[in-house]
Amino acid sequence: MFYVAVHHPDKCQKCGVCSRSVSCPGEEEAVCYGCGACALICPHEALEMVEEKRKGKVSLKVNGEKVWVPERITVEAALKEISRRLPLIPEEQSVFAPCGVGACWACAVEVDGVIKPACNVGVREGMKVKTKLPEDYVPVRIVGGFTGFIPGEQSGPYVDGVRFAPYPEVCCYLAGCDFRCPQCQSWEISFKGIGNLFTPAHAAKRLTKEKEMRRAESITLSISGGECTLNRPWLIQFIKELKDLNPGPQVHILVATNGSLLTDSYVDELYQAGMTDIVIGLKALHLENFMHVTGLRDRDLAEKYCRTAWDAVRYIDTEYKDKITLGVGFPYNKALNDVDEVKAMGEAIHSIDPAIVVDLQNYTPEFRAKFLLAPDDEVAMVHRTLKDIGLEVVIYKTDDGRIVGY
């Protein structure tokens, strides 16, 4: 099935996000290649992907082999069309295309001699595509938002015993995400396809410069998003570069992730690269709730993502208890995860290790979920529920920015 974007003027609020944040592969020709990036980022759902038949064909050369594919589709769709695997879980020798907006560059291929993201390039007659990248290729992805925070204001939590640690934090945000959360609190980075491309070395220097401006003895270098784990080679090299530029135990390197791709080997590689802290955002425990919170419609994929994140918590707590500081995030708003679901998540964490730090995230009206009500009073009640389970450290942030519970 192929799709084309349809604009609904009655829903459009003329916010301009589709023009300033979407890299449209057909913009110059005023042609839709069906990538879906504009529909993903529109906060008002004024753009919809509808099925459309493709009548014409174009010829490409893929790894030297001539193939015919439907016209007006992306290179990603063309590779799927000729049965090249593009899994949503990374596999050896396969092009991995998780974000769909040209942000993470995990699906990078060579197109007519130039490296481009397969999800964000339209096919053209005579195009030459190579799925194997040159040996000297240096990974890139869109990165932005280099900034600093007071302790605990952003990614947290970090603990010294049971005390919330007073480390200032500098952070960067990696664009692109494999979730489609309707209440996304960082949607303009999660679904953004326009921005500055950084190599790992360039990004490490930029974040280190931000750190040096803070002049702190101890500091956390935080990597967030979007979903920062989508482009594994990029992230591993970035952490290595950060570690080289910032040696010593006084510098913490934290990864904030949804955990969907955190296999045991990925965790091992992150630790070996220099990661010291990790916060895994566990969206839910049960599949239906997980799909509701993440906006994912593929049940098999959602189940895989959910299970992988929970397995990562167990693996890190077992294998890296004294080596990696582990925290987990629980989203709460009664319109998303009700009290029973959050309690079940708390009980599951307690069964793994009651000392794991829980960051109770009170989701506020945002993106396509502006109907949500800020749940401050309810979050305090849920906080007490989680503490009654026996969890040692449960924190949450109030509307006025106070960190409660540590």
N, C-alpha and C positions, 0 to 999 in steps of 0.2 A: 504494500500500500504506500502511496505517495501523497503528500499533503501540500497545501498552499495556505499562506496566511491570509485571512479575511479580516478586514477592519470593520468594527461596529461603531459608527459615529455616535450613536446614542449613549454608548458607555464611555467614550473617550473624554478625558478631562484635560486634554492638551497639556499634560505635564512635561512632555518633551523627553522622557526617559528613553523612549524607543529610538530617538535620533542621537542622543548624546552618549548612550551606553551600549548600543547594539552594533556589532560589526556585521553588516548585512552583505553576504557574498554577491548579491545581485543588485546592489544599490546603484551602481553606475549605469546599468542597463535597464533599470526599473523592472527587473524580473525577479520573481520569487523562486528560490531553489528549495524551499521547504525545510530549511534547517530548524525552524521553530524558535530561534533565539528571541525574536521580538515578542512572541506569545509568552515565553517563559518570564520575561522581565516586566511585562506590563502589569502594574499594580491594580488596574481597574478591569482586567480581563476584556479589554476592548479589541484585542487581537486574538483570533481563534484559528487553530489549524484544522482545516477541513480536507477530506479526501478528494483527490483529483486524479484522473487517469492521465498518463503520459502517452501521447500518440507517437511522437518521433523518437528516433534513436541517434546516438552519437557514438563514434568509435574512439576508444582510448587504447593506450598501451600500458598495461599494468605489469611491472617487472618484466618488460620486454614482450609480453604476450598481447596480441590485439584482441580486444573484447568490444562488444556492443552493449550499451546500457541505455536506459531511458533518458531523454533530454531533461534539462532543468531539475537535476537532483544534485546533491552534494557528493563529493568524493567519498565520504563515509557511506552514504547510501549506495553509491556505485560499487564499493567493495563488498557490501552486504549482498548486492544484487548478483554478483558473480561468485557468491559463496565463499568469499574471504571472511573469516571469522572476525567480528568486532565485538568481543564479549564485554559485558558490563562488570565482570570480575576479571582482573588482569590474568592473562595466560601467556606462557612462553610462545614466542613467534607469532603473536597476534597483535593487531592494532587495538589499543584500548581507548575508547572514546566516551568518557563518563560525564562530561559537563554539558556538552551540546551547544556551547556558545563561543567556542574558540578562545577560552580563557586559560585553561590548565595546560594546554599543548601536550597532553599525554598521547594524543592521537596524531602526533607529528609524522608527516610523510614528505617525500620529496616530489614536488609538482613542477614539471618543466625546469628542473635544476634548482628550484628554490624550496626551502623547508617551510611547510605551512601546516596548520591543523586541518585534518581531513574533514572535520565536522563543519568547517566554516569556509569551504571553497567549493564553488559550483563547477560541474564538469563542462568541458568544451571540446569540440571536435578536434581530434588529433592530440589531445593532452597526453603527456607521459607521466606516469605515476610509479614511484618506487617506494615500496613499503619498508625496505631496509634502509636505515639512515647511514650516512657516512660515518666511518670510524671516529673521525675527529669532531663529530657533532657535539656541541655543548647545549644541554637542555635549557629551555627558557620557559617562563610563564608570566602572566600579568600579576604584578605585585603593587600594592599601594598602601596608603594609610600608615606610613611610618610615624609613630608618635609615642608619647610616654604617658604613664598613668601612675596615680598614687597606689600604695599597696592594696591589692584586692579589688581595685576598681574595674578591672577588665576580666582577664581569663581565670586567675586564681583557681583553686586555692593551693597554697603551699603551707606546709605545717612544720613546726619545730616541736616535737612531742604532740601536744594537743593545742598549742598556741598558734594563732594565725601569724605567720612570719612577716616582719616589717620590711619586705624587699620592694623597692620601687621597680617598676616594670616598663620596658619599652617593647613595642609590639609592631608587627607588620601583618597585613592581610593579603592572603593569596586568593585571587579571583577564581570562580568556578566552583560548582558543587554537584554531587551526585544525588542529593535529595531535592525534593520539590515542595518544601514546607510552605503551606499557605500563610503561616504566621511568621515567616522568616524575619528575624531581627536584623539581619545584615544583607538584605536582598539586593541592594545596589552593588555589592561586591560579589555575592553568590552567583548572580546571573549577568554579570557585566562582561562584555566582550571587547571593550575598548579600554586601553590603558597602556602603561609603560611595561615593556617586556624586560625582564631582568634575568641575567644568568645567575647561578648560585653565588658566584664570587662578587658580582656587582651588588646583589641584595645584601650579602653579608657585610660588605663595607658600609652600605647605607645604614643598616640597622646598628652597626657598631658605632658609627658616627653619632647616631641618636643616643646611644648609651653613654658615650663620652661627654655629652652635654649635661648629663645628670650628675656626674662626679660623685657617684655613690660607691661605697666600699663593697656592698653586696647588691646585686641587681639581677633581675630575670629578663632574659631575652625570649619574648613570647611569639610563637608562630601560630597564626589563626587564619580565619577566612569567613566566608566560603568554606571549602574543605581542603585543608592543606596537604592531605596525603594522596591526592589524585595522581600527581606526577611523581612517582617514587624516585626515579633517578635524580630529579631536580631537588627534592626535599633532602635526600641523604647527603648530596653534595653540599647543599646549603648549610646543613648542620655541621658538617665537617669544616667548612670554611669559617663558620661562626666560632667553633671550638678553637681553631688555629689562631684566630684573631683575638680570642678572649679566653686564654688559658687560666686555670686556677679554680679552686672550689668556690670562690666568692661569686662566680657568674653561673647562674642557672639557665638552662636552655629548656623551655617548655613548649610542648606541642599540644594545641587544643584541637580536638578532632571529634568527628561523630563515630569513629571506630569501625566504620563499615568495611574497611579494607585491611584492618590490622590483624593480619595473620601472624602466627608465631614468628616466622622468619622475618617479617617486616619489623616487628617489635625488636627482635634481636639486632637487626641492621640499624635501627634508630638508636639503640643504646650504644652500639659499637661506634656510631658516628659521633656521639657526644650528648645525646638527649639525657637530661637529668630528671625532668618532671613531665607528667602527662595528665591532661584532663580529658576524659572521654564522655561526650555527651550522649547518655543513654536515653533515647527518646521515649522508650516504653519497654515493657517486658513481654506483653502479649501481642501477637501479630496484628490483630485488628486495630488495636490502639496505635501500634507502631505505624501502620499504613495511614491512619488518620492524621497523626502528627507530622509525618514526613511527606505526605502527599504522593507517595509511590503507589502505583496501580498494579504493578506486576507482583503477584503474591510470592512467587518463587524467589524473585530478586529481593523483595522486602524481607522475607524470612532469612535469606542468606546474610543480608546486611545486619539484621538484628542479632542473629546468632553470633556472627563474627565479632561484633562489638562486645557482647557479654563474655564471649570466650576470651577476648583480649584482656578484660578485667581480671578474670581468673588466672590467666597465664602470667600477667605482670605481677599480681599479688603473690603467686607461688614462686616464680623464678627470679623476680627482681625486688623482693620485699625490702631489702636494705640497700638497694642500688638506685631505684627510681621512685620518686615521690608520686603517688597515684591519687588522683581525685576523680570523681564522677559528677556529671551534671544530670539533674532530674528536672525536666520542664514541668511547670504546673500552671494550669488555668483550667477551671472546671469545664470549660468548653473544649478542652483538648485532652488532658489526662485527669480523670477524676481522682478523688482521694483514695478510693480503693486500689486504683492502678498504681499510684505513687507509693502507697503502703506496701503493695506486693513487690515493687521494685526495691523498697527499703529492706524488706525481709530477705529478698534474694541477695542483696549486698551484705546484709548481716550474716547470712550463711557462708559467704565467702570470707569476709573479714570485717568485723564491726569497727575496726580502726580506719577503714577507708573513708576519706573525707568526701562528704556529699555536699554539693553546691546546688541548692534548691533555686531554680531559675523561674522567677515569676514573669511569665510571658505577658507582654502588654500589647495593646492594639497596634498592629503593624502590617504592612504589605497588603495582602488580600483578606486579612482577618481583623479588620478595623472594628468589627462587632465585639471583639473581646473587651471585657471589663478588667481594669487593673485589680489584681486580687490580693492587695496588701494584707487585709485582715485575715483572709482565708489562708494565705501563705504562712502566717504566724501559727495558725491552727495546724496546718500540715506539718510545719516544723516540729511542733510538739508531738504529733503522731509519730514522726520518724525517730525522735529522741526516745519516745516510750518503747520503741522496738528494741533499743539498746545500741543504736549507732552512736559512736563516741563524738564525732564532729559533724554537725549539720549547720551550714551557714546559708543565709540568703541576704539579698540586698533590697532595701526599701526604696520607695519612690524618691525619697530625698537623698539617696546615695549612701545611707548608713549600712555597714555590714553587721548583721545580727547573727548571734549564735556561736561565735568562736570563743 
